[in-house]
Amino acid sequence: MVVVIIIGIVIIYAIFSSFSDSKSTSTTSYSMHKSCSACGKTVPNSSTAGQRCPHCGAYWSVENKYSV
């Protein structure tokens, strides 16, 4: 009786671990995209606060980060 319970637990563990393994192998890719909040045009990823927009000349005092 104890052996049957242990085998059942091992089978359940194997089933759940196979589900979690398939989830962990998926990859998520992210791409960075920066744009000026004044004119909306794309700016280089190296642009930071304290610089000006190359398109409209707006001064960036703060860099806002949003996840999509």
ABEGO torsion letter per residue (X at the ends): XAAAAAAAAAAAAAAAAAAAAAAAABBBBBBBBBBBAAAGBBBBAABBBGBBBAAAGBBBABBBBBBX
